[in-house]
Amino acid sequence: MLSSECSCPCGGGQSCIVDRRELNDWVHEDDIFVKNKLPLRKNCYQEYTEAQLIALDNFMKDASID
């Protein structure tokens, strides 16, 4: 159950990483960051670090069909 007040500046909702974590729902970027030993973003509006962007880009390159 979600708390009555969303702690994310996005306002919460189905795609909010804060809400999804609170519901113990899967957050894909979390898997990628944990695998690469990178910090998780605290909310939806926190900008990605350069290392996080590289990890996401590498995942997408590995997952793409040539």
mmCIF file as Biopython writes it, N, C-alpha, C and O atoms, coordinates in Angstrom:
data_model
#
loop_
_atom_site.group_PDB
_atom_site.id
_atom_site.type_symbol
_atom_site.label_atom_id
_atom_site.label_alt_id
_atom_site.label_comp_id
_atom_site.label_asym_id
_atom_site.label_entity_id
_atom_site.label_seq_id
_atom_site.pdbx_PDB_ins_code
_atom_site.Cartn_x
_atom_site.Cartn_y
_atom_site.Cartn_z
_atom_site.occupancy
_atom_site.B_iso_or_equiv
_atom_site.auth_seq_id
_atom_site.auth_asym_id
_atom_site.pdbx_PDB_model_num
ATOM 1   N N  . MET A ? 1  ? 0.845  -1.185 0.000   1.0 0.0 1  A 1 
ATOM 2   C CA . MET A ? 1  ? 0.000  0.000  0.000   1.0 0.0 1  A 1 
ATOM 3   C C  . MET A ? 1  ? 0.888  1.245  0.000   1.0 0.0 1  A 1 
ATOM 4   O O  . MET A ? 1  ? 1.854  1.339  0.757   1.0 0.0 1  A 1 
ATOM 5   N N  . LEU A ? 2  ? 0.545  2.173  -0.846  1.0 0.0 2  A 1 
ATOM 6   C CA . LEU A ? 2  ? 1.304  3.415  -0.927  1.0 0.0 2  A 1 
ATOM 7   C C  . LEU A ? 2  ? 0.941  4.343  0.222   1.0 0.0 2  A 1 
ATOM 8   O O  . LEU A ? 2  ? -0.203 4.391  0.676   1.0 0.0 2  A 1 
ATOM 9   N N  . SER A ? 3  ? 1.947  5.078  0.677   1.0 0.0 3  A 1 
ATOM 10  C CA . SER A ? 3  ? 1.667  6.100  1.683   1.0 0.0 3  A 1 
ATOM 11  C C  . SER A ? 3  ? 0.815  7.185  1.033   1.0 0.0 3  A 1 
ATOM 12  O O  . SER A ? 3  ? 0.795  7.315  -0.191  1.0 0.0 3  A 1 
ATOM 13  N N  . SER A ? 4  ? 0.119  7.955  1.844   1.0 0.0 4  A 1 
ATOM 14  C CA . SER A ? 4  ? -0.810 8.955  1.300   1.0 0.0 4  A 1 
ATOM 15  C C  . SER A ? 4  ? -0.097 10.105 0.603   1.0 0.0 4  A 1 
ATOM 16  O O  . SER A ? 4  ? -0.679 10.748 -0.271  1.0 0.0 4  A 1 
ATOM 17  N N  . GLU A ? 5  ? 1.139  10.375 0.968   1.0 0.0 5  A 1 
ATOM 18  C CA . GLU A ? 5  ? 1.883  11.460 0.353   1.0 0.0 5  A 1 
ATOM 19  C C  . GLU A ? 5  ? 3.064  10.909 -0.425  1.0 0.0 5  A 1 
ATOM 20  O O  . GLU A ? 5  ? 3.876  10.159 0.116   1.0 0.0 5  A 1 
ATOM 21  N N  . CYS A ? 6  ? 3.159  11.279 -1.690  1.0 0.0 6  A 1 
ATOM 22  C CA . CYS A ? 6  ? 4.267  10.816 -2.521  1.0 0.0 6  A 1 
ATOM 23  C C  . CYS A ? 6  ? 5.508  11.649 -2.212  1.0 0.0 6  A 1 
ATOM 24  O O  . CYS A ? 6  ? 5.441  12.877 -2.146  1.0 0.0 6  A 1 
ATOM 25  N N  . SER A ? 7  ? 6.627  10.981 -2.026  1.0 0.0 7  A 1 
ATOM 26  C CA . SER A ? 7  ? 7.869  11.697 -1.731  1.0 0.0 7  A 1 
ATOM 27  C C  . SER A ? 7  ? 8.665  12.011 -2.993  1.0 0.0 7  A 1 
ATOM 28  O O  . SER A ? 7  ? 9.794  12.494 -2.913  1.0 0.0 7  A 1 
ATOM 29  N N  . CYS A ? 8  ? 8.086  11.740 -4.147  1.0 0.0 8  A 1 
ATOM 30  C CA . CYS A ? 8  ? 8.763  12.013 -5.411  1.0 0.0 8  A 1 
ATOM 31  C C  . CYS A ? 8  ? 8.196  13.293 -6.020  1.0 0.0 8  A 1 
ATOM 32  O O  . CYS A ? 8  ? 6.981  13.491 -6.020  1.0 0.0 8  A 1 
ATOM 33  N N  . PRO A ? 9  ? 9.061  14.161 -6.538  1.0 0.0 9  A 1 
ATOM 34  C CA . PRO A ? 9  ? 8.566  15.400 -7.143  1.0 0.0 9  A 1 
ATOM 35  C C  . PRO A ? 9  ? 7.708  15.178 -8.391  1.0 0.0 9  A 1 
ATOM 36  O O  . PRO A ? 9  ? 7.019  16.097 -8.834  1.0 0.0 9  A 1 
ATOM 37  N N  . CYS A ? 10 ? 7.741  13.980 -8.957  1.0 0.0 10 A 1 
ATOM 38  C CA . CYS A ? 10 ? 6.920  13.719 -10.138 1.0 0.0 10 A 1 
ATOM 39  C C  . CYS A ? 10 ? 5.447  13.599 -9.779  1.0 0.0 10 A 1 
ATOM 40  O O  . CYS A ? 10 ? 4.585  13.689 -10.654 1.0 0.0 10 A 1 
ATOM 41  N N  . GLY A ? 11 ? 5.150  13.396 -8.494  1.0 0.0 11 A 1 
ATOM 42  C CA . GLY A ? 11 ? 3.767  13.263 -8.055  1.0 0.0 11 A 1 
ATOM 43  C C  . GLY A ? 11 ? 3.318  11.821 -7.918  1.0 0.0 11 A 1 
ATOM 44  O O  . GLY A ? 11 ? 2.202  11.554 -7.472  1.0 0.0 11 A 1 
ATOM 45  N N  . GLY A ? 12 ? 4.184  10.889 -8.302  1.0 0.0 12 A 1 
ATOM 46  C CA . GLY A ? 12 ? 3.862  9.471  -8.151  1.0 0.0 12 A 1 
ATOM 47  C C  . GLY A ? 12 ? 3.061  8.929  -9.320  1.0 0.0 12 A 1 
ATOM 48  O O  . GLY A ? 12 ? 2.700  9.655  -10.247 1.0 0.0 12 A 1 
ATOM 49  N N  . GLY A ? 13 ? 2.797  7.647  -9.249  1.0 0.0 13 A 1 
ATOM 50  C CA . GLY A ? 13 ? 2.026  6.993  -10.300 1.0 0.0 13 A 1 
ATOM 51  C C  . GLY A ? 13 ? 2.685  5.707  -10.746 1.0 0.0 13 A 1 
ATOM 52  O O  . GLY A ? 13 ? 3.683  5.264  -10.178 1.0 0.0 13 A 1 
ATOM 53  N N  . GLN A ? 14 ? 2.108  5.125  -11.765 1.0 0.0 14 A 1 
ATOM 54  C CA . GLN A ? 14 ? 2.508  3.805  -12.238 1.0 0.0 14 A 1 
ATOM 55  C C  . GLN A ? 14 ? 3.975  3.713  -12.648 1.0 0.0 14 A 1 
ATOM 56  O O  . GLN A ? 14 ? 4.601  2.676  -12.429 1.0 0.0 14 A 1 
ATOM 57  N N  . SER A ? 15 ? 4.535  4.753  -13.229 1.0 0.0 15 A 1 
ATOM 58  C CA . SER A ? 15 ? 5.921  4.685  -13.691 1.0 0.0 15 A 1 
ATOM 59  C C  . SER A ? 15 ? 6.913  5.337  -12.728 1.0 0.0 15 A 1 
ATOM 60  O O  . SER A ? 15 ? 8.104  5.411  -13.030 1.0 0.0 15 A 1 
ATOM 61  N N  . CYS A ? 16 ? 6.448  5.804  -11.593 1.0 0.0 16 A 1 
ATOM 62  C CA . CYS A ? 16 ? 7.309  6.465  -10.605 1.0 0.0 16 A 1 
ATOM 63  C C  . CYS A ? 16 ? 8.206  5.436  -9.910  1.0 0.0 16 A 1 
ATOM 64  O O  . CYS A ? 16 ? 7.713  4.449  -9.363  1.0 0.0 16 A 1 
ATOM 65  N N  . ILE A ? 17 ? 9.511  5.665  -9.933  1.0 0.0 17 A 1 
ATOM 66  C CA . ILE A ? 17 ? 10.427 4.699  -9.324  1.0 0.0 17 A 1 
ATOM 67  C C  . ILE A ? 17 ? 10.277 4.655  -7.807  1.0 0.0 17 A 1 
ATOM 68  O O  . ILE A ? 17 ? 10.504 3.608  -7.201  1.0 0.0 17 A 1 
ATOM 69  N N  . VAL A ? 18 ? 9.903  5.762  -7.187  1.0 0.0 18 A 1 
ATOM 70  C CA . VAL A ? 18 ? 9.698  5.793  -5.739  1.0 0.0 18 A 1 
ATOM 71  C C  . VAL A ? 18 ? 8.486  4.932  -5.376  1.0 0.0 18 A 1 
ATOM 72  O O  . VAL A ? 18 ? 8.562  4.096  -4.476  1.0 0.0 18 A 1 
ATOM 73  N N  . ASP A ? 19 ? 7.358  5.139  -6.087  1.0 0.0 19 A 1 
ATOM 74  C CA . ASP A ? 19 ? 6.155  4.354  -5.831  1.0 0.0 19 A 1 
ATOM 75  C C  . ASP A ? 19 ? 6.393  2.874  -6.102  1.0 0.0 19 A 1 
ATOM 76  O O  . ASP A ? 19 ? 5.958  2.022  -5.327  1.0 0.0 19 A 1 
ATOM 77  N N  . ARG A ? 20 ? 7.077  2.567  -7.191  1.0 0.0 20 A 1 
ATOM 78  C CA . ARG A ? 20 ? 7.313  1.164  -7.542  1.0 0.0 20 A 1 
ATOM 79  C C  . ARG A ? 20 ? 8.159  0.471  -6.472  1.0 0.0 20 A 1 
ATOM 80  O O  . ARG A ? 20 ? 7.883  -0.671 -6.105  1.0 0.0 20 A 1 
ATOM 81  N N  . ARG A ? 21 ? 9.171  1.149  -5.981  1.0 0.0 21 A 1 
ATOM 82  C CA . ARG A ? 21 ? 10.001 0.569  -4.922  1.0 0.0 21 A 1 
ATOM 83  C C  . ARG A ? 21 ? 9.190  0.377  -3.647  1.0 0.0 21 A 1 
ATOM 84  O O  . ARG A ? 21 ? 9.327  -0.644 -2.973  1.0 0.0 21 A 1 
ATOM 85  N N  . GLU A ? 22 ? 8.350  1.347  -3.312  1.0 0.0 22 A 1 
ATOM 86  C CA . GLU A ? 22 ? 7.536  1.257  -2.101  1.0 0.0 22 A 1 
ATOM 87  C C  . GLU A ? 22 ? 6.588  0.053  -2.165  1.0 0.0 22 A 1 
ATOM 88  O O  . GLU A ? 22 ? 6.272  -0.556 -1.143  1.0 0.0 22 A 1 
ATOM 89  N N  . LEU A ? 23 ? 6.140  -0.277 -3.384  1.0 0.0 23 A 1 
ATOM 90  C CA . LEU A ? 23 ? 5.253  -1.429 -3.584  1.0 0.0 23 A 1 
ATOM 91  C C  . LEU A ? 23 ? 6.033  -2.723 -3.816  1.0 0.0 23 A 1 
ATOM 92  O O  . LEU A ? 23 ? 5.438  -3.764 -4.094  1.0 0.0 23 A 1 
ATOM 93  N N  . ASN A ? 24 ? 7.354  -2.662 -3.703  1.0 0.0 24 A 1 
ATOM 94  C CA . ASN A ? 24 ? 8.229  -3.801 -4.000  1.0 0.0 24 A 1 
ATOM 95  C C  . ASN A ? 24 ? 8.038  -4.296 -5.430  1.0 0.0 24 A 1 
ATOM 96  O O  . ASN A ? 24 ? 8.128  -5.493 -5.703  1.0 0.0 24 A 1 
ATOM 97  N N  . ASP A ? 25 ? 7.775  -3.360 -6.333  1.0 0.0 25 A 1 
ATOM 98  C CA . ASP A ? 25 ? 7.630  -3.670 -7.748  1.0 0.0 25 A 1 
ATOM 99  C C  . ASP A ? 25 ? 9.003  -3.548 -8.412  1.0 0.0 25 A 1 
ATOM 100 O O  . ASP A ? 25 ? 9.901  -2.881 -7.898  1.0 0.0 25 A 1 
ATOM 101 N N  . TRP A ? 26 ? 9.143  -4.191 -9.536  1.0 0.0 26 A 1 
ATOM 102 C CA . TRP A ? 26 ? 10.404 -4.214 -10.257 1.0 0.0 26 A 1 
ATOM 103 C C  . TRP A ? 26 ? 10.687 -2.853 -10.896 1.0 0.0 26 A 1 
ATOM 104 O O  . TRP A ? 26 ? 9.814  -2.264 -11.533 1.0 0.0 26 A 1 
ATOM 105 N N  . VAL A ? 27 ? 11.921 -2.360 -10.718 1.0 0.0 27 A 1 
ATOM 106 C CA . VAL A ? 27 ? 12.390 -1.136 -11.376 1.0 0.0 27 A 1 
ATOM 107 C C  . VAL A ? 27 ? 13.614 -1.544 -12.199 1.0 0.0 27 A 1 
ATOM 108 O O  . VAL A ? 27 ? 14.681 -1.825 -11.652 1.0 0.0 27 A 1 
ATOM 109 N N  . HIS A ? 28 ? 13.441 -1.571 -13.510 1.0 0.0 28 A 1 
ATOM 110 C CA . HIS A ? 28 ? 14.472 -2.107 -14.384 1.0 0.0 28 A 1 
ATOM 111 C C  . HIS A ? 28 ? 15.818 -1.409 -14.217 1.0 0.0 28 A 1 
ATOM 112 O O  . HIS A ? 28 ? 16.856 -2.068 -14.174 1.0 0.0 28 A 1 
ATOM 113 N N  . GLU A ? 29 ? 15.807 -0.093 -14.123 1.0 0.0 29 A 1 
ATOM 114 C CA . GLU A ? 29 ? 17.083 0.620  -14.001 1.0 0.0 29 A 1 
ATOM 115 C C  . GLU A ? 29 ? 17.816 0.209  -12.725 1.0 0.0 29 A 1 
ATOM 116 O O  . GLU A ? 29 ? 19.047 0.209  -12.697 1.0 0.0 29 A 1 
ATOM 117 N N  . ASP A ? 30 ? 17.079 -0.141 -11.672 1.0 0.0 30 A 1 
ATOM 118 C CA . ASP A ? 30 ? 17.719 -0.583 -10.423 1.0 0.0 30 A 1 
ATOM 119 C C  . ASP A ? 30 ? 18.569 -1.825 -10.665 1.0 0.0 30 A 1 
ATOM 120 O O  . ASP A ? 30 ? 19.691 -1.921 -10.167 1.0 0.0 30 A 1 
ATOM 121 N N  . ASP A ? 31 ? 18.036 -2.774 -11.427 1.0 0.0 31 A 1 
ATOM 122 C CA . ASP A ? 31 ? 18.793 -3.992 -11.740 1.0 0.0 31 A 1 
ATOM 123 C C  . ASP A ? 31 ? 20.097 -3.664 -12.453 1.0 0.0 31 A 1 
ATOM 124 O O  . ASP A ? 31 ? 21.150 -4.216 -12.135 1.0 0.0 31 A 1 
ATOM 125 N N  . ILE A ? 32 ? 20.012 -2.769 -13.409 1.0 0.0 32 A 1 
ATOM 126 C CA . ILE A ? 32 ? 21.198 -2.394 -14.189 1.0 0.0 32 A 1 
ATOM 127 C C  . ILE A ? 32 ? 22.220 -1.687 -13.299 1.0 0.0 32 A 1 
ATOM 128 O O  . ILE A ? 32 ? 23.416 -1.963 -13.384 1.0 0.0 32 A 1 
ATOM 129 N N  . PHE A ? 33 ? 21.752 -0.780 -12.449 1.0 0.0 33 A 1 
ATOM 130 C CA . PHE A ? 33 ? 22.666 -0.033 -11.591 1.0 0.0 33 A 1 
ATOM 131 C C  . PHE A ? 33 ? 23.293 -0.931 -10.535 1.0 0.0 33 A 1 
ATOM 132 O O  . PHE A ? 33 ? 24.489 -0.818 -10.266 1.0 0.0 33 A 1 
ATOM 133 N N  . VAL A ? 34 ? 22.520 -1.811 -9.938  1.0 0.0 34 A 1 
ATOM 134 C CA . VAL A ? 34 ? 23.058 -2.734 -8.920  1.0 0.0 34 A 1 
ATOM 135 C C  . VAL A ? 34 ? 24.102 -3.645 -9.554  1.0 0.0 34 A 1 
ATOM 136 O O  . VAL A ? 34 ? 25.167 -3.864 -8.979  1.0 0.0 34 A 1 
ATOM 137 N N  . LYS A ? 35 ? 23.802 -4.176 -10.736 1.0 0.0 35 A 1 
ATOM 138 C CA . LYS A ? 35 ? 24.745 -5.059 -11.435 1.0 0.0 35 A 1 
ATOM 139 C C  . LYS A ? 35 ? 26.068 -4.354 -11.709 1.0 0.0 35 A 1 
ATOM 140 O O  . LYS A ? 35 ? 27.129 -4.978 -11.693 1.0 0.0 35 A 1 
ATOM 141 N N  . ASN A ? 36 ? 25.997 -3.042 -11.960 1.0 0.0 36 A 1 
ATOM 142 C CA . ASN A ? 36 ? 27.192 -2.258 -12.264 1.0 0.0 36 A 1 
ATOM 143 C C  . ASN A ? 36 ? 27.740 -1.507 -11.054 1.0 0.0 36 A 1 
ATOM 144 O O  . ASN A ? 36 ? 28.609 -0.645 -11.188 1.0 0.0 36 A 1 
ATOM 145 N N  . LYS A ? 37 ? 27.216 -1.849 -9.858  1.0 0.0 37 A 1 
ATOM 146 C CA . LYS A ? 37 ? 27.669 -1.251 -8.591  1.0 0.0 37 A 1 
ATOM 147 C C  . LYS A ? 37 ? 27.569 0.274  -8.608  1.0 0.0 37 A 1 
ATOM 148 O O  . LYS A ? 37 ? 28.491 0.981  -8.201  1.0 0.0 37 A 1 
ATOM 149 N N  . LEU A ? 38 ? 26.423 0.758  -9.089  1.0 0.0 38 A 1 
ATOM 150 C CA . LEU A ? 38 ? 26.161 2.183  -9.164  1.0 0.0 38 A 1 
ATOM 151 C C  . LEU A ? 38 ? 25.029 2.550  -8.201  1.0 0.0 38 A 1 
ATOM 152 O O  . LEU A ? 38 ? 24.188 1.708  -7.888  1.0 0.0 38 A 1 
ATOM 153 N N  . PRO A ? 39 ? 25.004 3.793  -7.733  1.0 0.0 39 A 1 
ATOM 154 C CA . PRO A ? 39 ? 23.923 4.208  -6.833  1.0 0.0 39 A 1 
ATOM 155 C C  . PRO A ? 39 ? 22.590 4.293  -7.576  1.0 0.0 39 A 1 
ATOM 156 O O  . PRO A ? 39 ? 22.548 4.559  -8.777  1.0 0.0 39 A 1 
ATOM 157 N N  . LEU A ? 40 ? 21.502 4.060  -6.837  1.0 0.0 40 A 1 
ATOM 158 C CA . LEU A ? 40 ? 20.167 4.190  -7.411  1.0 0.0 40 A 1 
ATOM 159 C C  . LEU A ? 40 ? 19.741 5.656  -7.356  1.0 0.0 40 A 1 
ATOM 160 O O  . LEU A ? 40 ? 20.145 6.403  -6.465  1.0 0.0 40 A 1 
ATOM 161 N N  . ARG A ? 41 ? 18.927 6.046  -8.318  1.0 0.0 41 A 1 
ATOM 162 C CA . ARG A ? 41 ? 18.381 7.403  -8.270  1.0 0.0 41 A 1 
ATOM 163 C C  . ARG A ? 41 ? 17.368 7.475  -7.128  1.0 0.0 41 A 1 
ATOM 164 O O  . ARG A ? 41 ? 16.629 6.520  -6.892  1.0 0.0 41 A 1 
ATOM 165 N N  . LYS A ? 42 ? 17.333 8.593  -6.428  1.0 0.0 42 A 1 
ATOM 166 C CA . LYS A ? 42 ? 16.434 8.759  -5.278  1.0 0.0 42 A 1 
ATOM 167 C C  . LYS A ? 42 ? 15.003 9.071  -5.704  1.0 0.0 42 A 1 
ATOM 168 O O  . LYS A ? 42 ? 14.060 8.758  -4.978  1.0 0.0 42 A 1 
ATOM 169 N N  . ASN A ? 43 ? 14.833 9.685  -6.873  1.0 0.0 43 A 1 
ATOM 170 C CA . ASN A ? 43 ? 13.490 9.984  -7.376  1.0 0.0 43 A 1 
ATOM 171 C C  . ASN A ? 43 ? 13.552 10.120 -8.897  1.0 0.0 43 A 1 
ATOM 172 O O  . ASN A ? 43 ? 14.623 10.066 -9.501  1.0 0.0 43 A 1 
ATOM 173 N N  . CYS A ? 44 ? 12.388 10.294 -9.491  1.0 0.0 44 A 1 
ATOM 174 C CA . CYS A ? 44 ? 12.289 10.349 -10.954 1.0 0.0 44 A 1 
ATOM 175 C C  . CYS A ? 44 ? 12.973 11.566 -11.570 1.0 0.0 44 A 1 
ATOM 176 O O  . CYS A ? 44 ? 13.390 11.523 -12.728 1.0 0.0 44 A 1 
ATOM 177 N N  . TYR A ? 45 ? 13.089 12.642 -10.808 1.0 0.0 45 A 1 
ATOM 178 C CA . TYR A ? 45 ? 13.667 13.867 -11.341 1.0 0.0 45 A 1 
ATOM 179 C C  . TYR A ? 45 ? 15.175 13.971 -11.150 1.0 0.0 45 A 1 
ATOM 180 O O  . TYR A ? 45 ? 15.802 14.887 -11.683 1.0 0.0 45 A 1 
ATOM 181 N N  . GLN A ? 46 ? 15.763 13.047 -10.398 1.0 0.0 46 A 1 
ATOM 182 C CA . GLN A ? 46 ? 17.211 13.086 -10.211 1.0 0.0 46 A 1 
ATOM 183 C C  . GLN A ? 46 ? 17.870 12.725 -11.538 1.0 0.0 46 A 1 
ATOM 184 O O  . GLN A ? 46 ? 17.538 11.714 -12.159 1.0 0.0 46 A 1 
ATOM 185 N N  . GLU A ? 47 ? 18.794 13.555 -11.954 1.0 0.0 47 A 1 
ATOM 186 C CA . GLU A ? 47 ? 19.477 13.294 -13.222 1.0 0.0 47 A 1 
ATOM 187 C C  . GLU A ? 47 ? 20.377 12.073 -13.097 1.0 0.0 47 A 1 
ATOM 188 O O  . GLU A ? 47 ? 20.909 11.775 -12.028 1.0 0.0 47 A 1 
ATOM 189 N N  . TYR A ? 48 ? 20.534 11.378 -14.213 1.0 0.0 48 A 1 
ATOM 190 C CA . TYR A ? 48 ? 21.447 10.243 -14.258 1.0 0.0 48 A 1 
ATOM 191 C C  . TYR A ? 48 ? 22.889 10.749 -14.194 1.0 0.0 48 A 1 
ATOM 192 O O  . TYR A ? 48 ? 23.208 11.808 -14.735 1.0 0.0 48 A 1 
ATOM 193 N N  . THR A ? 49 ? 23.754 9.983  -13.529 1.0 0.0 49 A 1 
ATOM 194 C CA . THR A ? 49 ? 25.179 10.294 -13.566 1.0 0.0 49 A 1 
ATOM 195 C C  . THR A ? 49 ? 25.733 9.789  -14.900 1.0 0.0 49 A 1 
ATOM 196 O O  . THR A ? 49 ? 25.082 9.015  -15.602 1.0 0.0 49 A 1 
ATOM 197 N N  . GLU A ? 50 ? 26.915 10.227 -15.228 1.0 0.0 50 A 1 
ATOM 198 C CA . GLU A ? 50 ? 27.549 9.759  -16.465 1.0 0.0 50 A 1 
ATOM 199 C C  . GLU A ? 50 ? 27.711 8.238  -16.447 1.0 0.0 50 A 1 
ATOM 200 O O  . GLU A ? 50 ? 27.472 7.576  -17.457 1.0 0.0 50 A 1 
ATOM 201 N N  . ALA A ? 51 ? 28.115 7.690  -15.309 1.0 0.0 51 A 1 
ATOM 202 C CA . ALA A ? 51 ? 28.301 6.236  -15.191 1.0 0.0 51 A 1 
ATOM 203 C C  . ALA A ? 51 ? 26.975 5.491  -15.362 1.0 0.0 51 A 1 
ATOM 204 O O  . ALA A ? 51 ? 26.940 4.422  -15.970 1.0 0.0 51 A 1 
ATOM 205 N N  . GLN A ? 52 ? 25.893 6.047  -14.834 1.0 0.0 52 A 1 
ATOM 206 C CA . GLN A ? 52 ? 24.582 5.413  -14.999 1.0 0.0 52 A 1 
ATOM 207 C C  . GLN A ? 52 ? 24.153 5.431  -16.462 1.0 0.0 52 A 1 
ATOM 208 O O  . GLN A ? 52 ? 23.619 4.446  -16.971 1.0 0.0 52 A 1 
ATOM 209 N N  . LEU A ? 53 ? 24.388 6.546  -17.127 1.0 0.0 53 A 1 
ATOM 210 C CA . LEU A ? 53 ? 24.038 6.641  -18.555 1.0 0.0 53 A 1 
ATOM 211 C C  . LEU A ? 53 ? 24.824 5.628  -19.383 1.0 0.0 53 A 1 
ATOM 212 O O  . LEU A ? 53 ? 24.282 5.017  -20.303 1.0 0.0 53 A 1 
ATOM 213 N N  . ILE A ? 54 ? 26.088 5.455  -19.056 1.0 0.0 54 A 1 
ATOM 214 C CA . ILE A ? 54 ? 26.913 4.478  -19.777 1.0 0.0 54 A 1 
ATOM 215 C C  . ILE A ? 54 ? 26.382 3.070  -19.543 1.0 0.0 54 A 1 
ATOM 216 O O  . ILE A ? 54 ? 26.292 2.277  -20.481 1.0 0.0 54 A 1 
ATOM 217 N N  . ALA A ? 55 ? 26.031 2.754  -18.301 1.0 0.0 55 A 1 
ATOM 218 C CA . ALA A ? 55 ? 25.497 1.426  -17.981 1.0 0.0 55 A 1 
ATOM 219 C C  . ALA A ? 55 ? 24.188 1.164  -18.731 1.0 0.0 55 A 1 
ATOM 220 O O  . ALA A ? 55 ? 23.984 0.075  -19.268 1.0 0.0 55 A 1 
ATOM 221 N N  . LEU A ? 56 ? 23.313 2.157  -18.765 1.0 0.0 56 A 1 
ATOM 222 C CA . LEU A ? 56 ? 22.051 2.012  -19.503 1.0 0.0 56 A 1 
ATOM 223 C C  . LEU A ? 56 ? 22.304 1.846  -20.997 1.0 0.0 56 A 1 
ATOM 224 O O  . LEU A ? 56 ? 21.677 1.013  -21.651 1.0 0.0 56 A 1 
ATOM 225 N N  . ASP A ? 57 ? 23.221 2.636  -21.528 1.0 0.0 57 A 1 
ATOM 226 C CA . ASP A ? 57 ? 23.559 2.552  -22.948 1.0 0.0 57 A 1 
ATOM 227 C C  . ASP A ? 57 ? 24.150 1.184  -23.285 1.0 0.0 57 A 1 
ATOM 228 O O  . ASP A ? 57 ? 23.799 0.587  -24.302 1.0 0.0 57 A 1 
ATOM 229 N N  . ASN A ? 58 ? 25.042 0.693  -22.436 1.0 0.0 58 A 1 
ATOM 230 C CA . ASN A ? 58 ? 25.635 -0.625 -22.669 1.0 0.0 58 A 1 
ATOM 231 C C  . ASN A ? 58 ? 24.577 -1.717 -22.625 1.0 0.0 58 A 1 
ATOM 232 O O  . ASN A ? 58 ? 24.618 -2.653 -23.423 1.0 0.0 58 A 1 
ATOM 233 N N  . PHE A ? 59 ? 23.630 -1.604 -21.698 1.0 0.0 59 A 1 
ATOM 234 C CA . PHE A ? 59 ? 22.555 -2.586 -21.642 1.0 0.0 59 A 1 
ATOM 235 C C  . PHE A ? 59 ? 21.752 -2.573 -22.929 1.0 0.0 59 A 1 
ATOM 236 O O  . PHE A ? 59 ? 21.442 -3.625 -23.488 1.0 0.0 59 A 1 
ATOM 237 N N  . MET A ? 60 ? 21.414 -1.371 -23.400 1.0 0.0 60 A 1 
ATOM 238 C CA . MET A ? 60 ? 20.610 -1.271 -24.618 1.0 0.0 60 A 1 
ATOM 239 C C  . MET A ? 60 ? 21.367 -1.812 -25.833 1.0 0.0 60 A 1 
ATOM 240 O O  . MET A ? 60 ? 20.762 -2.434 -26.706 1.0 0.0 60 A 1 
ATOM 241 N N  . LYS A ? 61 ? 22.659 -1.588 -25.898 1.0 0.0 61 A 1 
ATOM 242 C CA . LYS A ? 61 ? 23.453 -2.123 -27.006 1.0 0.0 61 A 1 
ATOM 243 C C  . LYS A ? 61 ? 23.484 -3.645 -26.953 1.0 0.0 61 A 1 
ATOM 244 O O  . LYS A ? 61 ? 23.380 -4.307 -27.985 1.0 0.0 61 A 1 
ATOM 245 N N  . ASP A ? 62 ? 23.626 -4.202 -25.747 1.0 0.0 62 A 1 
ATOM 246 C CA . ASP A ? 62 ? 23.653 -5.658 -25.585 1.0 0.0 62 A 1 
ATOM 247 C C  . ASP A ? 62 ? 22.293 -6.276 -25.884 1.0 0.0 62 A 1 
ATOM 248 O O  . ASP A ? 62 ? 22.218 -7.407 -26.364 1.0 0.0 62 A 1 
ATOM 249 N N  . ALA A ? 63 ? 21.217 -5.542 -25.605 1.0 0.0 63 A 1 
ATOM 250 C CA . ALA A ? 63 ? 19.868 -6.075 -25.764 1.0 0.0 63 A 1 
ATOM 251 C C  . ALA A ? 63 ? 19.322 -5.879 -27.175 1.0 0.0 63 A 1 
ATOM 252 O O  . ALA A ? 63 ? 18.305 -6.470 -27.536 1.0 0.0 63 A 1 
ATOM 253 N N  . SER A ? 64 ? 19.993 -5.052 -27.970 1.0 0.0 64 A 1 
ATOM 254 C CA . SER A ? 64 ? 19.464 -4.773 -29.307 1.0 0.0 64 A 1 
ATOM 255 C C  . SER A ? 64 ? 19.701 -5.941 -30.250 1.0 0.0 64 A 1 
ATOM 256 O O  . SER A ? 64 ? 20.658 -6.703 -30.107 1.0 0.0 64 A 1 
ATOM 257 N N  . ILE A ? 65 ? 18.810 -6.057 -31.208 1.0 0.0 65 A 1 
ATOM 258 C CA . ILE A ? 65 ? 18.913 -7.102 -32.227 1.0 0.0 65 A 1 
ATOM 259 C C  . ILE A ? 65 ? 19.530 -6.480 -33.465 1.0 0.0 65 A 1 
ATOM 260 O O  . ILE A ? 65 ? 19.025 -5.495 -34.003 1.0 0.0 65 A 1 
ATOM 261 N N  . ASP A ? 66 ? 20.613 -7.063 -33.903 1.0 0.0 66 A 1 
ATOM 262 C CA . ASP A ? 66 ? 21.291 -6.521 -35.095 1.0 0.0 66 A 1 
ATOM 263 C C  . ASP A ? 66 ? 20.765 -7.139 -36.360 1.0 0.0 66 A 1 
ATOM 264 O O  . ASP A ? 66 ? 21.223 -6.798 -37.451 1.0 0.0 66 A 1 
#
